[in-house]
Amino acid sequence: MNAVIDASVLIKFYVPEIFFDRAEELFDKVENGEILLIAPDLIYPETGNILWKKHRSKELILSEVKEILEGILSIPIKIEPSKPLLQLAIELGLAYKITVYDALYMAIAQIYGSKLITADKKLTGLLKNTPLESHVAWLGNM
């Protein structure tokens, strides 16, 4: 099975915060080969920015940031380049009033016929009752 994940879920593989347990269950399925994770190349700068923010707010010390980054970079994720997805992402963003960043993830989910798993409840709310609703799953409901 394929699943698209965004940075909000990837960070929860390592940072114990709300829905950490659900992210951990997903991670176990990845490790067991039950799920292939897919994401745009954007996931790494987004995740890096989350780590930077958590360090700046003193939620993480530098050694924790480095350890988490090592773990993140070791997770097998099929990375899709953003450039070929950009036109579709802009179209989706404009049509559904979502950011192009979020639309990149949604474009991949649509192309692969899979779901984007996200911890972003606002995004799932924006896509409710739209044709994209079947391609997004909120981590809190898993």
C-alpha positions as CSV (number, residue, x, y, z in Angstrom):
1,M,0.0,0.0,0.0
2,N,1.1,3.5,-0.8
3,A,0.6,6.5,1.5
4,V,1.7,10.1,1.0
5,I,2.8,11.9,4.2
6,D,3.6,15.5,4.9
7,A,6.0,17.0,7.3
8,S,3.4,17.3,10.0
9,V,3.3,13.5,10.2
10,L,7.0,12.8,9.5
11,I,8.0,14.9,12.5
12,K,5.7,13.0,14.7
13,F,7.7,9.8,14.1
14,Y,10.3,11.3,16.4
15,V,8.8,14.1,18.5
16,P,6.4,13.0,21.2
17,E,3.5,15.3,20.8
18,I,-0.2,14.9,20.0
19,F,-0.9,11.9,17.7
20,F,2.6,10.6,18.3
21,D,1.2,7.2,19.0
22,R,-0.7,7.1,15.7
23,A,2.3,8.2,13.8
24,E,4.3,5.5,15.6
25,E,1.8,2.9,14.3
26,L,2.2,4.1,10.8
27,F,6.0,4.1,11.1
28,D,5.8,0.4,12.3
29,K,3.9,-0.4,9.1
30,V,6.6,1.3,7.1
31,E,9.3,-0.7,8.9
32,N,7.4,-3.9,8.3
33,G,7.1,-3.1,4.6
34,E,3.3,-2.9,4.7
35,I,3.3,0.8,3.5
36,L,5.5,2.6,1.0
37,L,5.7,6.3,1.9
38,I,5.7,8.9,-0.8
39,A,6.3,12.7,-0.6
40,P,7.5,15.6,-2.7
41,D,11.0,16.8,-2.2
42,L,9.5,19.7,-0.3
43,I,9.1,17.4,2.8
44,Y,12.8,17.8,3.8
45,P,12.9,21.6,3.9
46,E,9.5,21.6,5.7
47,T,10.7,19.1,8.3
48,G,14.0,21.0,8.7
49,N,12.0,24.1,9.4
50,I,9.9,22.4,12.0
51,L,13.1,21.2,13.7
52,W,14.5,24.7,13.5
53,K,11.4,26.2,15.1
54,K,11.4,23.6,17.9
55,H,15.0,24.3,18.7
56,R,14.4,28.1,18.7
57,S,11.5,27.7,21.1
58,K,13.7,25.5,23.3
59,E,11.5,22.4,22.8
60,L,14.5,20.5,21.4
61,I,18.2,20.9,22.2
62,L,20.7,20.8,19.3
63,S,21.7,17.1,19.9
64,E,18.0,16.1,19.7
65,V,17.6,18.0,16.4
66,K,20.6,16.2,15.0
67,E,19.4,12.8,16.2
68,I,15.9,13.4,14.8
69,L,17.3,14.6,11.5
70,E,19.4,11.5,11.2
71,G,16.4,9.4,11.8
72,I,14.2,11.3,9.3
73,L,16.9,11.0,6.6
74,S,17.1,7.3,7.1
75,I,13.3,6.6,6.6
76,P,12.7,5.1,3.2
77,I,10.5,7.6,1.4
78,K,9.9,7.6,-2.3
79,I,10.6,11.2,-3.2
80,E,8.9,12.9,-6.1
81,P,10.5,16.1,-7.5
82,S,8.3,19.2,-7.2
83,K,9.0,20.6,-10.6
84,P,6.8,18.2,-12.7
85,L,4.0,18.5,-10.1
86,L,4.0,22.3,-9.9
87,Q,1.4,23.0,-12.6
88,L,-1.1,20.5,-11.1
89,A,-0.3,21.8,-7.6
90,I,-1.1,25.3,-8.6
91,E,-4.4,24.2,-10.3
92,L,-5.4,22.3,-7.1
93,G,-4.4,25.1,-4.9
94,L,-6.5,27.6,-6.8
95,A,-9.4,25.3,-7.1
96,Y,-9.6,24.2,-3.5
97,K,-8.1,27.3,-1.7
98,I,-5.1,25.4,-0.3
99,T,-1.5,26.4,-0.3
100,V,0.7,25.2,-3.2
101,Y,2.8,23.4,-0.6
102,D,-0.2,21.3,0.5
103,A,-1.3,20.9,-3.1
104,L,2.0,19.3,-4.0
105,Y,1.2,16.5,-1.5
106,M,-2.3,16.3,-2.8
107,A,-1.1,16.1,-6.4
108,I,1.0,13.1,-5.5
109,A,-1.9,11.4,-3.7
110,Q,-4.1,12.0,-6.7
111,I,-1.5,10.7,-9.2
112,Y,-0.9,7.5,-7.1
113,G,-4.5,7.0,-6.2
114,S,-3.6,7.0,-2.6
115,K,-4.2,9.2,0.5
116,L,-2.3,12.0,2.0
117,I,-1.9,11.4,5.7
118,T,-1.6,14.7,7.5
119,A,-1.8,16.1,11.0
120,D,-3.2,19.3,9.5
121,K,-6.8,19.4,10.5
122,K,-7.4,22.7,8.7
123,L,-6.3,21.1,5.4
124,T,-8.7,18.1,5.8
125,G,-11.4,20.6,6.7
126,L,-10.8,22.6,3.5
127,L,-11.1,19.4,1.4
128,K,-14.2,18.1,3.1
129,N,-17.0,17.6,0.6
130,T,-14.7,18.0,-2.4
131,P,-13.5,15.5,-5.0
132,L,-10.1,15.5,-3.1
133,E,-11.7,14.4,0.2
134,S,-11.1,10.7,-0.7
135,H,-7.4,11.5,-1.1
136,V,-6.8,12.9,2.4
137,A,-6.8,11.4,5.9
138,W,-6.3,13.2,9.1
139,L,-3.9,11.5,11.5
140,G,-6.3,12.1,14.4
141,N,-8.9,9.8,12.8
142,M,-6.5,6.9,12.2
